[in-house]
Amino acid sequence: MSDSGSDSPNKPLNPSGDIQVDTIPAFAPYIQESFDLDRLEDFVVGLGVEFFHYKSMPSPIGQKDRGDYRRSDGVDTITSNGNIYTLAGRFTATMTDNTRTRNRASGSILDPSESKLVMPRFYNNLGLADGKRIYLSPGDRIYVSDPNVDVKVSNPQRMNYISGQDNVPMFKIEEMEVPLIDSRGLEYLQGIDYNITKDGNIRWEDGGRNPGIDPDTGKGRVYSVRYLYNAYWYITIILKEVRVTNVTDGNGRTPQRMPYHAIAQREYIYHNQNRGDALNQNRPADPKRKDAAPVESQSPNKYGVKVEMDAYGDGYGKDDE
């Protein structure tokens, strides 16, 4: 091979004397590096699952002032978690790193279950990612759209028996897992003592047994349930909200916005009234004053204590003078 160099005088020789063949052209044209957002979107939706996206906004229903911290009446049937949710569209996204833990903290349970959501730029319309642009906000909800996908999870909880109306659990019940048991250790049978409504509530049947009222408290007895419900997620953190990059478009460069990256957290961390209730039975009772209202207002920074001086001193009151 070393003699073959004489047959090709224009070819460079390597240290061993063989002909060196160029694998990369010496005069290759320069190609502008750029993100291909369409190919990136195809990759995401190709691996993803379709979700329903519900946008959230604070509920004003029943508030007399925007500073009110709760509703003042029972007219609210659509609020959940203090927000009103509106279906915005469907998108196909990839969810990763879904975990679930429950760590007890002071006075509560901390549930840090979260997933990373890799998203496209547009909603699905007639096809994948061919609709309007997606805009996220913390507090939005997402649900798996396909009803045939198994996203059921288990939830055990205690409830209070309420007579004459459906008992509303934390989440919409899809299926009971174990028999319902009350504070006296009595079990109740589905289909005989109670049924599950289409809204996922517990309805105690006339003529069947029920936990009843506790005579010591005058309230409905406590009972425990464990059931399956369909999981969903809340958008809690938007890791990358506004990202703009230059994209090659023909012979020019144009700036375009890239898709969101977000953190989605499971619904069970929002255990305070997750569902709207037509009877608003989860609304706390209005506090009633036990003592008479004060007749005089006093500044908390400057106050005086009234003392009847006739009861002190030399032992004589003004009537004894």
C-alpha positions in Angstrom: 0.0 0.0 0.0 2.9 2.3 0.7 3.9 2.2 -3.1 0.5 3.2 -4.2 1.2 6.8 -3.4 3.3 7.1 -6.5 0.3 6.2 -8.6 -1.7 9.1 -7.0 0.7 12.0 -6.6 -2.1 14.4 -5.7 -3.4 12.3 -2.8 -2.1 13.1 0.7 -0.3 10.3 2.5 -0.9 9.2 6.1 2.1 8.4 8.4 2.1 4.8 7.3 2.5 5.9 3.7 -1.0 4.9 2.6 -3.4 7.2 0.6 -5.6 9.3 2.9 -9.2 9.6 1.8 -11.2 12.6 2.9 -14.5 11.7 4.6 -15.6 15.3 5.1 -15.5 17.6 2.1 -12.8 20.3 2.5 -15.2 23.0 1.2 -18.5 21.9 2.8 -21.1 24.8 2.7 -21.9 26.4 6.1 -25.4 25.5 7.4 -27.1 27.8 9.9 -27.9 25.9 13.1 -31.5 26.3 14.3 -34.2 24.7 16.4 -36.7 22.8 14.2 -39.9 23.5 16.3 -42.1 21.4 14.1 -39.9 18.3 14.4 -39.6 19.0 18.2 -43.4 19.2 18.4 -43.8 16.0 16.3 -41.5 14.2 18.8 -43.5 15.4 21.8 -46.9 14.5 20.5 -45.7 11.2 19.1 -44.8 10.0 22.6 -47.6 11.9 24.4 -51.1 11.4 25.7 -54.0 13.7 25.0 -55.2 15.9 28.0 -58.2 18.1 28.5 -57.1 21.6 29.7 -59.3 23.5 32.1 -58.4 27.2 32.7 -58.9 28.5 36.2 -59.9 31.9 37.6 -60.9 33.0 41.1 -64.6 32.6 41.9 -66.4 35.8 42.8 -69.7 34.0 43.5 -71.3 35.0 46.7 -68.7 37.5 47.7 -69.8 41.0 48.8 -66.2 42.4 48.7 -63.1 41.2 46.9 -61.4 40.8 50.3 -63.9 38.2 51.5 -62.2 35.0 52.3 -65.2 32.8 51.8 -68.7 32.8 50.3 -71.5 34.4 52.4 -74.4 32.3 51.1 -75.2 28.9 49.5 -75.6 30.0 45.8 -72.3 28.7 44.6 -72.7 25.4 42.7 -69.7 25.6 40.3 -66.8 26.7 42.4 -64.1 24.1 43.2 -61.1 25.0 45.3 -62.1 28.6 45.2 -61.8 28.7 41.4 -64.1 28.4 38.4 -62.7 26.0 35.7 -63.5 26.4 32.0 -62.5 23.9 29.3 -60.1 25.5 26.9 -59.1 22.7 24.6 -57.2 19.4 24.2 -53.4 19.0 23.8 -51.1 16.0 23.5 -48.2 16.2 25.9 -45.6 13.9 27.6 -45.6 13.5 31.3 -42.6 12.1 33.2 -41.4 11.4 36.8 -44.8 10.8 38.3 -44.3 9.9 42.0 -46.5 9.8 45.1 -45.5 10.2 48.7 -47.2 11.4 51.9 -45.0 13.0 54.5 -46.6 14.1 57.8 -45.9 17.7 58.6 -47.0 19.9 61.5 -50.8 19.8 61.6 -51.2 18.4 58.1 -50.1 16.0 55.5 -47.7 17.2 52.8 -48.1 15.5 49.4 -45.3 16.5 47.0 -46.3 14.2 44.1 -45.4 16.0 40.9 -44.6 15.3 37.3 -42.8 17.2 34.5 -45.0 18.2 31.6 -43.4 18.5 28.2 -45.9 20.2 25.9 -46.5 21.3 22.3 -47.2 24.9 21.3 -50.8 24.4 20.1 -54.0 22.7 21.0 -55.3 19.7 18.9 -58.1 20.7 16.5 -58.5 18.5 13.4 -55.2 16.8 14.0 -52.3 17.0 16.4 -51.1 20.5 17.5 -52.9 22.2 14.7 -55.2 24.5 16.8 -54.8 27.7 18.8 -51.7 28.4 20.9 -51.7 27.1 24.4 -51.5 29.5 27.4 -51.0 28.0 30.8 -51.3 29.5 34.3 -50.6 28.0 37.8 -53.9 26.5 39.1 -55.1 25.1 35.7 -56.3 21.5 35.7 -55.5 18.8 33.2 -57.4 15.5 32.7 -56.5 12.5 30.5 -59.1 12.8 27.7 -59.5 9.1 26.7 -62.2 7.6 29.0 -60.8 4.1 28.3 -57.5 4.8 29.8 -57.2 3.5 33.4 -56.2 6.5 35.6 -58.2 5.3 38.7 -56.5 5.8 42.0 -57.6 4.9 45.6 -58.7 7.4 48.2 -59.6 6.5 51.8 -61.4 9.2 53.9 -63.8 9.8 56.8 -67.2 11.4 56.2 -70.1 12.6 58.3 -73.6 11.2 57.7 -76.0 13.9 56.5 -79.6 13.0 56.4 -81.9 13.9 53.5 -79.3 14.8 51.0 -76.4 13.2 49.0 -73.2 12.9 51.0 -70.4 14.5 48.9 -66.9 12.8 49.1 -63.6 14.5 48.4 -63.6 13.2 44.8 -66.1 11.8 42.4 -66.5 8.1 43.3 -66.1 5.7 40.3 -66.1 2.5 42.3 -66.2 1.5 46.0 -63.3 -0.7 47.1 -64.3 -2.0 50.5 -67.5 -2.0 52.7 -68.5 1.3 54.3 -68.0 1.2 58.1 -69.4 3.7 60.7 -68.1 4.8 64.1 -69.9 1.9 65.8 -68.2 -0.7 63.6 -71.3 -1.5 61.5 -70.9 -2.3 57.8 -73.3 -1.1 55.1 -74.0 -2.7 51.7 -74.0 -0.9 48.4 -77.3 -1.4 46.5 -79.2 -2.0 49.7 -78.3 0.7 52.2 -76.8 3.2 49.8 -76.0 3.8 46.2 -73.5 5.9 44.2 -75.1 8.6 42.1 -74.0 9.5 38.6 -72.2 12.5 40.2 -70.1 10.2 42.3 -71.9 11.0 45.6 -73.2 8.6 48.3 -77.0 8.5 48.5 -78.6 6.7 51.5 -81.6 4.8 50.5 -85.0 5.0 52.2 -85.8 1.9 54.0 -82.1 0.9 54.3 -79.8 1.2 57.3 -77.7 4.3 57.8 -75.2 5.6 60.4 -77.8 7.9 61.9 -77.4 10.8 64.3 -75.1 10.6 67.3 -77.2 11.5 70.4 -74.2 12.9 72.2 -73.3 15.4 69.5 -76.6 15.8 67.7 -74.7 15.4 64.4 -74.4 12.6 61.9 -72.1 9.8 62.9 -68.7 9.4 61.3 -68.1 6.7 58.7 -65.1 5.6 56.6 -65.0 4.9 52.9 -62.4 3.8 50.4 -63.1 4.3 46.7 -61.6 4.7 43.3 -61.7 8.0 41.4 -60.1 9.3 38.2 -56.8 11.1 38.9 -56.1 14.6 37.4 -53.4 17.2 37.8 -52.9 20.9 38.7 -50.4 23.1 37.0 -48.3 24.4 39.9 -45.1 25.7 38.4 -44.2 26.9 34.9 -40.5 26.2 34.5 -40.2 27.8 31.1 -42.9 30.2 30.2 -41.6 32.7 27.6 -38.8 31.2 25.5 -38.0 32.9 22.2 -35.5 31.5 19.7 -34.4 32.3 16.1 -35.7 29.8 13.6 -34.5 29.4 10.0 -37.3 30.2 7.6 -36.2 29.9 4.0 -33.2 32.2 3.7 -34.1 34.3 6.7 -34.1 34.0 10.5 -37.3 34.7 12.4 -37.9 34.7 16.2 -40.5 32.3 17.4 -41.9 31.3 20.8 -41.1 27.8 22.0 -43.5 25.6 24.0 -44.1 25.5 27.8 -42.3 23.3 30.3 -44.4 22.9 33.4 -44.7 21.1 36.7 -48.0 19.3 37.2 -49.1 18.2 40.7 -51.6 15.5 41.6 -55.1 16.6 42.8 -55.0 15.0 46.2 -52.9 17.8 47.7 -56.0 20.1 47.2 -58.2 18.3 49.7 -60.2 21.4 50.8 -63.5 21.2 48.8 -62.4 19.8 45.5 -65.9 19.7 44.1 -68.8 22.0 43.6 -71.9 21.0 45.6 -75.5 21.9 44.6 -76.5 22.1 48.2 -73.2 23.6 49.3 -73.1 21.3 52.2 -69.3 21.8 52.6 -69.8 25.5 53.3 -68.8 26.2 57.0 -71.7 27.3 59.2 -71.8 31.0 59.9 -70.2 31.8 63.3 -72.7 32.8 66.0 -71.7 35.2 68.7 -72.2 33.7 72.2 -71.6 36.9 74.1 -73.4 40.2 73.7 -71.8 42.6 71.2 -69.6 45.3 72.8 -71.3 48.7 73.2 -68.1 50.7 73.2 -65.3 50.5 70.7 -61.8 50.6 72.0 -58.5 51.1 70.2 -56.2 48.1 70.6 -53.3 50.4 71.0 -54.8 52.7 73.6 -57.3 51.4 76.0 -58.4 52.1 79.5 -59.8 49.9 82.3 -62.8 51.4 84.1 -62.6 51.2 87.9 -65.4 52.1 90.3 -63.5 54.2 92.8 -66.5 54.1 95.3 -65.5 50.5 96.1 -62.0 51.5 97.2 -60.3 54.0 99.6 -61.7 54.4 103.1 -64.4 51.9 102.7 -67.2 54.5 102.3 -69.1 55.1 99.1 -70.5 58.4 98.0 -73.9 57.4 99.3 -72.4 57.0 102.8 -71.0 60.6 103.0 
